[in-house]
Amino acid sequence: DMNPQLLDALARELAGDRYDEFVDRGEIDFTYQAPHNRLRVNIFRQQGVPAAAMRLIPEKIPNFEELGIPPVVREFANLHQGLVLFTGPTGSGKTTTLYAVLSRLNQPERKIITIEDPIEYELIGIN
């Protein structure tokens, strides 16, 4: 068993200035920038003590072919106007799919806005 005080100290270190939000809400989602990696972090309470789930965010945004995205989704990159929502359960690939499409769309003359918390991928000209 891990020491609850140690787990709380780790949660405090990872969450930084958002630690109070974790205390108030009981969970928090954010990205953590390590020296050579970027992580998606969820800190939550399990049996009364802090616990964390972390996932490494790849530096390179995968392309359509690498993700096996079906042609109907690839067509989103050809839209000139409108609203597209990527929805689904945690870990289903929403953000990765979104950024594969955005990588194709991202050109200086386009205006692209994303609403996400936390921001996982850094894409020049977006976010």
N, CA, C and O atoms as CSV, one atom per row, in Angstrom:
chain,resi,resn,atom,element,x,y,z
A,1,ASP,N,N,0.838,-1.194,0.000
A,1,ASP,CA,C,0.000,0.000,0.000
A,1,ASP,C,C,0.878,1.252,0.000
A,1,ASP,O,O,1.899,1.322,0.685
A,2,MET,N,N,0.451,2.228,-0.784
A,2,MET,CA,C,1.177,3.500,-0.830
A,2,MET,C,C,0.674,4.398,0.294
A,2,MET,O,O,-0.495,4.343,0.674
A,3,ASN,N,N,1.537,5.189,0.796
A,3,ASN,CA,C,1.237,6.142,1.849
A,3,ASN,C,C,0.294,7.230,1.311
A,3,ASN,O,O,0.632,7.878,0.321
A,4,PRO,N,N,-0.882,7.453,1.934
A,4,PRO,CA,C,-1.819,8.476,1.449
A,4,PRO,C,C,-1.201,9.872,1.381
A,4,PRO,O,O,-1.527,10.646,0.481
A,5,GLN,N,N,-0.317,10.203,2.318
A,5,GLN,CA,C,0.333,11.521,2.291
A,5,GLN,C,C,1.261,11.652,1.081
A,5,GLN,O,O,1.355,12.722,0.481
A,6,LEU,N,N,1.936,10.573,0.729
A,6,LEU,CA,C,2.799,10.583,-0.451
A,6,LEU,C,C,1.960,10.754,-1.716
A,6,LEU,O,O,2.322,11.530,-2.601
A,7,LEU,N,N,0.843,10.032,-1.805
A,7,LEU,CA,C,-0.039,10.156,-2.965
A,7,LEU,C,C,-0.588,11.572,-3.078
A,7,LEU,O,O,-0.691,12.112,-4.180
A,8,ASP,N,N,-0.940,12.178,-1.946
A,8,ASP,CA,C,-1.434,13.549,-1.969
A,8,ASP,C,C,-0.336,14.510,-2.421
A,8,ASP,O,O,-0.607,15.445,-3.174
A,9,ALA,N,N,0.892,14.291,-1.972
A,9,ALA,CA,C,2.014,15.140,-2.389
A,9,ALA,C,C,2.267,15.009,-3.894
A,9,ALA,O,O,2.565,15.999,-4.563
A,10,LEU,N,N,2.149,13.795,-4.422
A,10,LEU,CA,C,2.314,13.589,-5.870
A,10,LEU,C,C,1.211,14.299,-6.647
A,10,LEU,O,O,1.474,14.929,-7.672
A,11,ALA,N,N,-0.026,14.196,-6.157
A,11,ALA,CA,C,-1.149,14.881,-6.809
A,11,ALA,C,C,-0.925,16.388,-6.786
A,11,ALA,O,O,-1.173,17.070,-7.780
A,12,ARG,N,N,-0.460,16.905,-5.663
A,12,ARG,CA,C,-0.189,18.344,-5.525
A,12,ARG,C,C,0.902,18.779,-6.512
A,12,ARG,O,O,0.782,19.830,-7.141
A,13,GLU,N,N,1.942,17.992,-6.646
A,13,GLU,CA,C,3.044,18.317,-7.558
A,13,GLU,C,C,2.577,18.311,-9.012
A,13,GLU,O,O,2.892,19.228,-9.770
A,14,LEU,N,N,1.833,17.287,-9.399
A,14,LEU,CA,C,1.357,17.197,-10.783
A,14,LEU,C,C,0.353,18.295,-11.120
A,14,LEU,O,O,0.439,18.911,-12.182
A,15,ALA,N,N,-0.599,18.540,-10.221
A,15,ALA,CA,C,-1.677,19.497,-10.489
A,15,ALA,C,C,-1.209,20.943,-10.385
A,15,ALA,O,O,-1.817,21.829,-10.986
A,16,GLY,N,N,-0.147,21.196,-9.638
A,16,GLY,CA,C,0.367,22.559,-9.510
A,16,GLY,C,C,-0.685,23.503,-8.959
A,16,GLY,O,O,-1.319,23.218,-7.943
A,17,ASP,N,N,-0.871,24.647,-9.648
A,17,ASP,CA,C,-1.812,25.647,-9.147
A,17,ASP,C,C,-3.279,25.254,-9.338
A,17,ASP,O,O,-4.171,26.011,-8.952
A,18,ARG,N,N,-3.538,24.105,-9.917
A,18,ARG,CA,C,-4.925,23.610,-10.044
A,18,ARG,C,C,-5.264,22.588,-8.952
A,18,ARG,O,O,-6.324,21.964,-8.995
A,19,TYR,N,N,-4.374,22.417,-7.985
A,19,TYR,CA,C,-4.603,21.442,-6.922
A,19,TYR,C,C,-5.882,21.741,-6.143
A,19,TYR,O,O,-6.627,20.820,-5.807
A,20,ASP,N,N,-6.146,23.018,-5.850
A,20,ASP,CA,C,-7.367,23.378,-5.109
A,20,ASP,C,C,-8.620,22.952,-5.866
A,20,ASP,O,O,-9.614,22.559,-5.255
A,21,GLU,N,N,-8.572,23.029,-7.190
A,21,GLU,CA,C,-9.697,22.564,-8.011
A,21,GLU,C,C,-9.905,21.062,-7.816
A,21,GLU,O,O,-11.042,20.599,-7.722
A,22,PHE,N,N,-8.818,20.310,-7.755
A,22,PHE,CA,C,-8.912,18.872,-7.491
A,22,PHE,C,C,-9.558,18.620,-6.129
A,22,PHE,O,O,-10.431,17.762,-6.004
A,23,VAL,N,N,-9.134,19.361,-5.117
A,23,VAL,CA,C,-9.692,19.196,-3.770
A,23,VAL,C,C,-11.193,19.490,-3.781
A,23,VAL,O,O,-11.972,18.755,-3.174
A,24,ASP,N,N,-11.602,20.559,-4.466
A,24,ASP,CA,C,-13.020,20.949,-4.508
A,24,ASP,C,C,-13.876,19.969,-5.299
A,24,ASP,O,O,-14.968,19.611,-4.856
A,25,ARG,N,N,-13.402,19.529,-6.459
A,25,ARG,CA,C,-14.200,18.705,-7.370
A,25,ARG,C,C,-13.998,17.209,-7.185
A,25,ARG,O,O,-14.863,16.416,-7.557
A,26,GLY,N,N,-12.867,16.818,-6.617
A,26,GLY,CA,C,-12.586,15.398,-6.447
A,26,GLY,C,C,-11.908,14.767,-7.641
A,26,GLY,O,O,-11.515,13.602,-7.583
A,27,GLU,N,N,-11.761,15.517,-8.729
A,27,GLU,CA,C,-11.025,15.050,-9.906
A,27,GLU,C,C,-10.628,16.243,-10.743
A,27,GLU,O,O,-11.205,17.323,-10.620
A,28,ILE,N,N,-9.642,16.042,-11.593
A,28,ILE,CA,C,-9.172,17.103,-12.475
A,28,ILE,C,C,-8.486,16.468,-13.682
A,28,ILE,O,O,-7.806,15.450,-13.560
A,29,ASP,N,N,-8.676,17.084,-14.848
A,29,ASP,CA,C,-8.033,16.663,-16.096
A,29,ASP,C,C,-7.123,17.787,-16.565
A,29,ASP,O,O,-7.501,18.957,-16.512
A,30,PHE,N,N,-5.936,17.444,-17.021
A,30,PHE,CA,C,-5.018,18.453,-17.535
A,30,PHE,C,C,-3.908,17.779,-18.332
A,30,PHE,O,O,-3.755,16.558,-18.302
A,31,THR,N,N,-3.141,18.592,-19.039
A,31,THR,CA,C,-1.938,18.082,-19.688
A,31,THR,C,C,-0.745,18.507,-18.842
A,31,THR,O,O,-0.745,19.569,-18.220
A,32,TYR,N,N,0.257,17.662,-18.838
A,32,TYR,CA,C,1.473,17.908,-18.068
A,32,TYR,C,C,2.642,17.862,-19.035
A,32,TYR,O,O,2.858,16.864,-19.723
A,33,GLN,N,N,3.390,18.949,-19.078
A,33,GLN,CA,C,4.544,19.020,-19.968
A,33,GLN,C,C,5.796,18.627,-19.199
A,33,GLN,O,O,6.273,19.385,-18.355
A,34,ALA,N,N,6.324,17.453,-19.485
A,34,ALA,CA,C,7.590,16.995,-18.911
A,34,ALA,C,C,8.706,17.456,-19.853
A,34,ALA,O,O,8.412,17.926,-20.952
A,35,PRO,N,N,9.969,17.336,-19.458
A,35,PRO,CA,C,11.058,17.815,-20.320
A,35,PRO,C,C,11.027,17.269,-21.757
A,35,PRO,O,O,11.306,18.017,-22.694
A,36,HIS,N,N,10.698,16.000,-21.948
A,36,HIS,CA,C,10.730,15.432,-23.296
A,36,HIS,C,C,9.412,14.797,-23.711
A,36,HIS,O,O,9.326,14.197,-24.782
A,37,ASN,N,N,8.390,14.919,-22.882
A,37,ASN,CA,C,7.099,14.289,-23.172
A,37,ASN,C,C,5.956,15.167,-22.697
A,37,ASN,O,O,6.115,16.017,-21.821
A,38,ARG,N,N,4.812,14.939,-23.295
A,38,ARG,CA,C,3.573,15.604,-22.894
A,38,ARG,C,C,2.613,14.498,-22.476
A,38,ARG,O,O,2.479,13.489,-23.168
A,39,LEU,N,N,1.940,14.693,-21.335
A,39,LEU,CA,C,1.042,13.672,-20.797
A,39,LEU,C,C,-0.361,14.221,-20.606
A,39,LEU,O,O,-0.536,15.386,-20.249
A,40,ARG,N,N,-1.349,13.387,-20.842
A,40,ARG,CA,C,-2.732,13.671,-20.460
A,40,ARG,C,C,-2.908,13.037,-19.090
A,40,ARG,O,O,-2.653,11.845,-18.922
A,41,VAL,N,N,-3.344,13.825,-18.106
A,41,VAL,CA,C,-3.426,13.360,-16.722
A,41,VAL,C,C,-4.835,13.545,-16.184
A,41,VAL,O,O,-5.453,14.591,-16.384
A,42,ASN,N,N,-5.334,12.534,-15.507
A,42,ASN,CA,C,-6.580,12.620,-14.755
A,42,ASN,C,C,-6.250,12.208,-13.330
A,42,ASN,O,O,-5.835,11.076,-13.080
A,43,ILE,N,N,-6.438,13.134,-12.398
A,43,ILE,CA,C,-6.257,12.822,-10.980
A,43,ILE,C,C,-7.642,12.731,-10.368
A,43,ILE,O,O,-8.486,13.598,-10.590
A,44,PHE,N,N,-7.870,11.685,-9.602
A,44,PHE,CA,C,-9.181,11.439,-9.004
A,44,PHE,C,C,-8.977,10.813,-7.637
A,44,PHE,O,O,-7.850,10.523,-7.236
A,45,ARG,N,N,-10.064,10.610,-6.932
A,45,ARG,CA,C,-9.986,9.941,-5.626
A,45,ARG,C,C,-10.484,8.510,-5.770
A,45,ARG,O,O,-11.524,8.252,-6.376
A,46,GLN,N,N,-9.727,7.599,-5.205
A,46,GLN,CA,C,-10.106,6.189,-5.190
A,46,GLN,C,C,-9.930,5.705,-3.759
A,46,GLN,O,O,-8.830,5.743,-3.209
A,47,GLN,N,N,-11.009,5.257,-3.174
A,47,GLN,CA,C,-11.009,4.819,-1.777
A,47,GLN,C,C,-10.457,5.905,-0.859
A,47,GLN,O,O,-9.743,5.627,0.103
A,48,GLY,N,N,-10.810,7.162,-1.185
A,48,GLY,CA,C,-10.458,8.291,-0.335
A,48,GLY,C,C,-9.072,8.865,-0.512
A,48,GLY,O,O,-8.737,9.860,0.131
A,49,VAL,N,N,-8.256,8.271,-1.363
A,49,VAL,CA,C,-6.900,8.795,-1.569
A,49,VAL,C,C,-6.704,9.154,-3.044
A,49,VAL,O,O,-7.362,8.580,-3.911
A,50,PRO,N,N,-5.808,10.095,-3.332
A,50,PRO,CA,C,-5.573,10.466,-4.723
A,50,PRO,C,C,-5.032,9.296,-5.549
A,50,PRO,O,O,-4.227,8.494,-5.077
A,51,ALA,N,N,-5.496,9.228,-6.781
A,51,ALA,CA,C,-5.013,8.259,-7.763
A,51,ALA,C,C,-4.895,9.012,-9.089
A,51,ALA,O,O,-5.475,10.086,-9.250
A,52,ALA,N,N,-4.161,8.459,-10.015
A,52,ALA,CA,C,-3.974,9.145,-11.292
A,52,ALA,C,C,-3.948,8.155,-12.442
A,52,ALA,O,O,-3.471,7.028,-12.311
A,53,ALA,N,N,-4.473,8.607,-13.569
A,53,ALA,CA,C,-4.357,7.886,-14.834
A,53,ALA,C,C,-3.624,8.832,-15.780
A,53,ALA,O,O,-4.013,9.989,-15.932
A,54,MET,N,N,-2.559,8.335,-16.415
A,54,MET,CA,C,-1.760,9.168,-17.315
A,54,MET,C,C,-1.580,8.468,-18.649
A,54,MET,O,O,-1.429,7.248,-18.727
A,55,ARG,N,N,-1.601,9.284,-19.701
A,55,ARG,CA,C,-1.413,8.749,-21.043
A,55,ARG,C,C,-0.428,9.644,-21.781
A,55,ARG,O,O,-0.548,10.868,-21.759
A,56,LEU,N,N,0.537,9.025,-22.428
A,56,LEU,CA,C,1.530,9.754,-23.208
A,56,LEU,C,C,0.877,10.277,-24.486
A,56,LEU,O,O,0.209,9.526,-25.196
A,57,ILE,N,N,1.068,11.549,-24.774
A,57,ILE,CA,C,0.543,12.151,-26.001
A,57,ILE,C,C,1.670,12.134,-27.027
A,57,ILE,O,O,2.730,12.712,-26.786
A,58,PRO,N,N,1.457,11.483,-28.164
A,58,PRO,CA,C,2.526,11.425,-29.171
A,58,PRO,C,C,2.914,12.822,-29.657
A,58,PRO,O,O,2.059,13.700,-29.773
A,59,GLU,N,N,4.195,13.024,-29.937
A,59,GLU,CA,C,4.658,14.311,-30.459
A,59,GLU,C,C,4.091,14.569,-31.851
A,59,GLU,O,O,3.702,15.691,-32.175
A,60,LYS,N,N,4.047,13.535,-32.658
A,60,LYS,CA,C,3.565,13.652,-34.037
A,60,LYS,C,C,2.081,13.290,-34.078
A,60,LYS,O,O,1.658,12.273,-33.528
A,61,ILE,N,N,1.311,14.136,-34.736
A,61,ILE,CA,C,-0.109,13.846,-34.908
A,61,ILE,C,C,-0.237,12.797,-36.006
A,61,ILE,O,O,0.219,13.025,-37.127
A,62,PRO,N,N,-0.849,11.652,-35.708
A,62,PRO,CA,C,-0.997,10.607,-36.731
A,62,PRO,C,C,-1.848,11.104,-37.905
A,62,PRO,O,O,-2.743,11.930,-37.727
A,63,ASN,N,N,-1.559,10.593,-39.104
A,63,ASN,CA,C,-2.358,10.975,-40.271
A,63,ASN,C,C,-3.531,10.008,-40.447
A,63,ASN,O,O,-3.663,9.033,-39.708
A,64,PHE,N,N,-4.374,10.295,-41.435
A,64,PHE,CA,C,-5.570,9.477,-41.674
A,64,PHE,C,C,-5.229,8.008,-41.867
A,64,PHE,O,O,-5.886,7.126,-41.315
A,65,GLU,N,N,-4.193,7.757,-42.658
A,65,GLU,CA,C,-3.829,6.378,-42.977
A,65,GLU,C,C,-3.366,5.628,-41.725
A,65,GLU,O,O,-3.752,4.479,-41.506
A,66,GLU,N,N,-2.547,6.277,-40.917
A,66,GLU,CA,C,-2.054,5.646,-39.686
A,66,GLU,C,C,-3.187,5.326,-38.718
A,66,GLU,O,O,-3.123,4.342,-37.982
A,67,LEU,N,N,-4.219,6.156,-38.721
A,67,LEU,CA,C,-5.353,5.947,-37.816
A,67,LEU,C,C,-6.413,5.014,-38.390
A,67,LEU,O,O,-7.281,4.534,-37.660
A,68,GLY,N,N,-6.346,4.756,-39.693
A,68,GLY,CA,C,-7.375,3.925,-40.322
A,68,GLY,C,C,-8.727,4.619,-40.363
A,68,GLY,O,O,-9.767,3.976,-40.223
A,69,ILE,N,N,-8.708,5.927,-40.556
A,69,ILE,CA,C,-9.945,6.710,-40.573
A,69,ILE,C,C,-10.728,6.403,-41.844
A,69,ILE,O,O,-10.171,6.445,-42.941
A,70,PRO,N,N,-12.024,6.091,-41.704
A,70,PRO,CA,C,-12.833,5.776,-42.885
A,70,PRO,C,C,-13.034,6.999,-43.785
A,70,PRO,O,O,-12.975,8.134,-43.314
A,71,PRO,N,N,-13.270,6.767,-45.076
A,71,PRO,CA,C,-13.424,7.864,-46.042
A,71,PRO,C,C,-14.467,8.907,-45.645
A,71,PRO,O,O,-14.269,10.095,-45.900
A,72,VAL,N,N,-15.563,8.494,-45.033
A,72,VAL,CA,C,-16.611,9.456,-44.667
A,72,VAL,C,C,-16.082,10.490,-43.667
A,72,VAL,O,O,-16.476,11.654,-43.729
A,73,VAL,N,N,-15.208,10.092,-42.760
A,73,VAL,CA,C,-14.630,11.033,-41.794
A,73,VAL,C,C,-13.568,11.898,-42.478
A,73,VAL,O,O,-13.423,13.076,-42.151
A,74,ARG,N,N,-12.841,11.328,-43.407
A,74,ARG,CA,C,-11.823,12.090,-44.147
A,74,ARG,C,C,-12.451,13.261,-44.888
A,74,ARG,O,O,-11.795,14.278,-45.114
A,75,GLU,N,N,-13.722,13.123,-45.269
A,75,GLU,CA,C,-14.422,14.184,-46.001
A,75,GLU,C,C,-14.587,15.452,-45.164
A,75,GLU,O,O,-14.767,16.534,-45.723
A,76,PHE,N,N,-14.528,15.339,-43.833
A,76,PHE,CA,C,-14.623,16.530,-42.986
A,76,PHE,C,C,-13.537,17.532,-43.346
A,76,PHE,O,O,-13.744,18.739,-43.223
A,77,ALA,N,N,-12.400,17.056,-43.784
A,77,ALA,CA,C,-11.292,17.942,-44.147
A,77,ALA,C,C,-11.587,18.732,-45.415
A,77,ALA,O,O,-10.856,19.669,-45.735
A,78,ASN,N,N,-12.644,18.375,-46.145
A,78,ASN,CA,C,-13.009,19.090,-47.369
A,78,ASN,C,C,-14.126,20.102,-47.152
A,78,ASN,O,O,-14.488,20.823,-48.082
A,79,LEU,N,N,-14.680,20.171,-45.948
A,79,LEU,CA,C,-15.768,21.108,-45.669
A,79,LEU,C,C,-15.243,22.541,-45.650
A,79,LEU,O,O,-14.130,22.800,-45.193
A,80,HIS,N,N,-16.061,23.469,-46.153
A,80,HIS,CA,C,-15.666,24.877,-46.184
A,80,HIS,C,C,-16.346,25.700,-45.104
A,80,HIS,O,O,-15.911,26.812,-44.804
A,81,GLN,N,N,-17.397,25.172,-44.522
A,81,GLN,CA,C,-18.087,25.869,-43.441
A,81,GLN,C,C,-18.887,24.862,-42.634
A,81,GLN,O,O,-19.134,23.741,-43.077
A,82,GLY,N,N,-19.286,25.282,-41.447
A,82,GLY,CA,C,-20.121,24.420,-40.625
A,82,GLY,C,C,-19.483,24.094,-39.293
A,82,GLY,O,O,-18.407,24.584,-38.949
A,83,LEU,N,N,-20.173,23.263,-38.566
A,83,LEU,CA,C,-19.761,22.850,-37.235
A,83,LEU,C,C,-19.637,21.334,-37.223
A,83,LEU,O,O,-20.560,20.628,-37.628
A,84,VAL,N,N,-18.507,20.839,-36.763
A,84,VAL,CA,C,-18.290,19.396,-36.662
A,84,VAL,C,C,-17.977,19.084,-35.208
A,84,VAL,O,O,-17.086,19.697,-34.620
A,85,LEU,N,N,-18.697,18.138,-34.626
A,85,LEU,CA,C,-18.468,17.722,-33.246
A,85,LEU,C,C,-17.879,16.322,-33.236
A,85,LEU,O,O,-18.365,15.431,-33.934
A,86,PHE,N,N,-16.839,16.131,-32.448
A,86,PHE,CA,C,-16.258,14.808,-32.238
A,86,PHE,C,C,-16.630,14.403,-30.819
A,86,PHE,O,O,-16.159,15.005,-29.854
A,87,THR,N,N,-17.472,13.388,-30.693
A,87,THR,CA,C,-17.956,12.972,-29.377
A,87,THR,C,C,-17.719,11.483,-29.181
A,87,THR,O,O,-17.544,10.741,-30.147
A,88,GLY,N,N,-17.714,11.056,-27.932
A,88,GLY,CA,C,-17.534,9.644,-27.633
A,88,GLY,C,C,-16.952,9.465,-26.247
A,88,GLY,O,O,-16.622,10.442,-25.574
A,89,PRO,N,N,-16.825,8.226,-25.820
A,89,PRO,CA,C,-16.306,7.952,-24.476
A,89,PRO,C,C,-14.803,8.237,-24.368
A,89,PRO,O,O,-14.101,8.353,-25.372
A,90,THR,N,N,-14.344,8.343,-23.153
A,90,THR,CA,C,-12.923,8.555,-22.868
A,90,THR,C,C,-12.075,7.479,-23.541
A,90,THR,O,O,-12.387,6.290,-23.481
A,91,GLY,N,N,-10.999,7.923,-24.180
A,91,GLY,CA,C,-10.057,6.985,-24.784
A,91,GLY,C,C,-10.465,6.428,-26.129
A,91,GLY,O,O,-9.839,5.492,-26.627
A,92,SER,N,N,-11.527,6.998,-26.741
A,92,SER,CA,C,-12.007,6.447,-28.011
A,92,SER,C,C,-11.331,7.055,-29.238
A,92,SER,O,O,-11.591,6.620,-30.360
A,93,GLY,N,N,-10.465,8.057,-29.040
A,93,GLY,CA,C,-9.737,8.636,-30.166
A,93,GLY,C,C,-10.310,9.926,-30.707
A,93,GLY,O,O,-9.953,10.339,-31.810
A,94,LYS,N,N,-11.185,10.573,-29.966
A,94,LYS,CA,C,-11.799,11.816,-30.439
A,94,LYS,C,C,-10.757,12.883,-30.765
A,94,LYS,O,O,-10.753,13.438,-31.864
A,95,THR,N,N,-9.887,13.164,-29.821
A,95,THR,CA,C,-8.911,14.234,-29.999
A,95,THR,C,C,-7.910,13.893,-31.091
A,95,THR,O,O,-7.555,14.760,-31.889
A,96,THR,N,N,-7.457,12.671,-31.141
A,96,THR,CA,C,-6.499,12.265,-32.172
A,96,THR,C,C,-7.128,12.384,-33.553
A,96,THR,O,O,-6.484,12.861,-34.487
A,97,THR,N,N,-8.385,11.953,-33.693
A,97,THR,CA,C,-9.093,12.075,-34.971
A,97,THR,C,C,-9.289,13.538,-35.333
A,97,THR,O,O,-9.061,13.934,-36.476
A,98,LEU,N,N,-9.711,14.343,-34.365
A,98,LEU,CA,C,-9.904,15.773,-34.596
A,98,LEU,C,C,-8.626,16.415,-35.124
A,98,LEU,O,O,-8.668,17.167,-36.098
A,99,TYR,N,N,-7.503,16.126,-34.496
A,99,TYR,CA,C,-6.258,16.764,-34.915
A,99,TYR,C,C,-5.717,16.208,-36.225
A,99,TYR,O,O,-4.980,16.906,-36.922
A,100,ALA,N,N,-6.054,14.996,-36.574
A,100,ALA,CA,C,-5.700,14.488,-37.909
A,100,ALA,C,C,-6.433,15.311,-38.967
A,100,ALA,O,O,-5.852,15.677,-39.989
A,101,VAL,N,N,-7.718,15.602,-38.718
A,101,VAL,CA,C,-8.497,16.436,-39.643
A,101,VAL,C,C,-7.945,17.863,-39.647
A,101,VAL,O,O,-7.754,18.449,-40.713
A,102,LEU,N,N,-7.689,18.421,-38.467
A,102,LEU,CA,C,-7.185,19.793,-38.385
A,102,LEU,C,C,-5.830,19.951,-39.063
A,102,LEU,O,O,-5.547,21.004,-39.635
A,103,SER,N,N,-4.998,18.934,-39.009
A,103,SER,CA,C,-3.695,18.993,-39.680
A,103,SER,C,C,-3.865,19.188,-41.177
A,103,SER,O,O,-3.079,19.888,-41.816
A,104,ARG,N,N,-4.893,18.565,-41.728
A,104,ARG,CA,C,-5.173,18.725,-43.165
A,104,ARG,C,C,-5.762,20.104,-43.467
A,104,ARG,O,O,-5.487,20.684,-44.517
A,105,LEU,N,N,-6.572,20.625,-42.542
A,105,LEU,CA,C,-7.251,21.903,-42.758
A,105,LEU,C,C,-6.378,23.117,-42.480
A,105,LEU,O,O,-6.618,24.186,-43.041
A,106,ASN,N,N,-5.388,22.977,-41.640
A,106,ASN,CA,C,-4.648,24.108,-41.093
A,106,ASN,C,C,-3.851,24.847,-42.161
A,106,ASN,O,O,-2.779,24.405,-42.574
A,107,GLN,N,N,-4.397,25.985,-42.601
A,107,GLN,CA,C,-3.749,26.858,-43.566
A,107,GLN,C,C,-3.961,28.291,-43.099
A,107,GLN,O,O,-4.971,28.581,-42.459
A,108,PRO,N,N,-3.031,29.195,-43.404
A,108,PRO,CA,C,-3.130,30.569,-42.880
A,108,PRO,C,C,-4.456,31.268,-43.175
A,108,PRO,O,O,-4.922,32.063,-42.358
A,109,GLU,N,N,-5.069,30.992,-44.318
A,109,GLU,CA,C,-6.305,31.701,-44.671
A,109,GLU,C,C,-7.548,31.137,-43.978
A,109,GLU,O,O,-8.629,31.714,-44.099
A,110,ARG,N,N,-7.419,30.047,-43.271
A,110,ARG,CA,C,-8.562,29.439,-42.567
A,110,ARG,C,C,-8.613,29.911,-41.127
A,110,ARG,O,O,-7.587,30.173,-40.499
A,111,LYS,N,N,-9.824,30.013,-40.625
A,111,LYS,CA,C,-10.037,30.366,-39.226
A,111,LYS,C,C,-10.588,29.133,-38.520
A,111,LYS,O,O,-11.716,28.714,-38.778
A,112,ILE,N,N,-9.793,28.558,-37.634
A,112,ILE,CA,C,-10.170,27.325,-36.941
A,112,ILE,C,C,-10.139,27.578,-35.442
A,112,ILE,O,O,-9.168,28.118,-34.912
A,113,ILE,N,N,-11.205,27.186,-34.768
A,113,ILE,CA,C,-11.292,27.313,-33.317
A,113,ILE,C,C,-11.631,25.947,-32.745
A,113,ILE,O,O,-12.517,25.258,-33.250
A,114,THR,N,N,-10.928,25.558,-31.693
A,114,THR,CA,C,-11.286,24.341,-30.971
A,114,THR,C,C,-11.632,24.722,-29.540
A,114,THR,O,O,-11.069,25.660,-28.978
A,115,ILE,N,N,-12.565,23.980,-28.964
A,115,ILE,CA,C,-12.908,24.148,-27.554
A,115,ILE,C,C,-12.638,22.804,-26.907
A,115,ILE,O,O,-13.355,21.832,-27.144
A,116,GLU,N,N,-11.611,22.757,-26.098
A,116,GLU,CA,C,-11.242,21.501,-25.451
A,116,GLU,C,C,-10.533,21.803,-24.142
A,116,GLU,O,O,-9.858,22.824,-24.011
A,117,ASP,N,N,-10.685,20.940,-23.206
A,117,ASP,CA,C,-10.022,21.079,-21.917
A,117,ASP,C,C,-9.752,19.698,-21.373
A,117,ASP,O,O,-10.689,18.977,-21.030
A,118,PRO,N,N,-8.500,19.312,-21.285
A,118,PRO,CA,C,-7.309,20.089,-21.600
A,118,PRO,C,C,-6.956,19.991,-23.078
A,118,PRO,O,O,-7.443,19.108,-23.785
A,119,ILE,N,N,-6.109,20.900,-23.534
A,119,ILE,CA,C,-5.586,20.837,-24.896
A,119,ILE,C,C,-4.495,19.774,-24.912
A,119,ILE,O,O,-3.525,19.858,-24.159
A,120,GLU,N,N,-4.660,18.780,-25.770
A,120,GLU,CA,C,-3.674,17.692,-25.819
A,120,GLU,C,C,-2.563,17.974,-26.812
A,120,GLU,O,O,-1.385,17.956,-26.454
A,121,TYR,N,N,-2.931,18.235,-28.057
A,121,TYR,CA,C,-1.928,18.439,-29.099
A,121,TYR,C,C,-1.694,19.925,-29.316
A,121,TYR,O,O,-2.623,20.728,-29.234
A,122,GLU,N,N,-0.452,20.283,-29.590
A,122,GLU,CA,C,-0.099,21.647,-29.961
A,122,GLU,C,C,-0.004,21.683,-31.478
A,122,GLU,O,O,0.790,20.953,-32.071
A,123,LEU,N,N,-0.808,22.524,-32.103
A,123,LEU,CA,C,-0.806,22.653,-33.558
A,123,LEU,C,C,-0.695,24.139,-33.875
A,123,LEU,O,O,-1.584,24.913,-33.519
A,124,ILE,N,N,0.372,24.542,-34.530
A,124,ILE,CA,C,0.612,25.951,-34.836
A,124,ILE,C,C,-0.596,26.519,-35.574
A,124,ILE,O,O,-1.068,25.931,-36.547
A,125,GLY,N,N,-1.097,27.675,-35.104
A,125,GLY,CA,C,-2.226,28.330,-35.745
A,125,GLY,C,C,-3.577,27.926,-35.184
A,125,GLY,O,O,-4.600,28.483,-35.582
A,126,ILE,N,N,-3.601,26.964,-34.265
A,126,ILE,CA,C,-4.853,26.486,-33.671
A,126,ILE,C,C,-4.668,26.449,-32.161
A,126,ILE,O,O,-3.550,26.295,-31.669
A,127,ASN,N,N,-5.757,26.588,-31.438
A,127,ASN,CA,C,-5.831,26.582,-29.972
A,127,ASN,C,C,-5.744,28.000,-29.512
A,127,ASN,O,O,-5.783,28.263,-28.310
